[in-house]
């Protein structure tokens, strides 16, 4: 089970050591977001 954060404004968000398995980030704004060491899998949706 994942989250749907598509089209969300996630600027400057801190995803350090986050689990984002099965999360839909389609069209989300990730400018300046920290994604160091986040846990993702092949079901991630990161399309712009």
Secondary structure as UniProt FT lines:
FT   TURN            6..7
FT   TURN            11..12
FT   TURN            16..17
FT   TURN            21..22
FT   TURN            26..27
FT   TURN            31..32
FT   TURN            36..37
FT   TURN            42..43
//
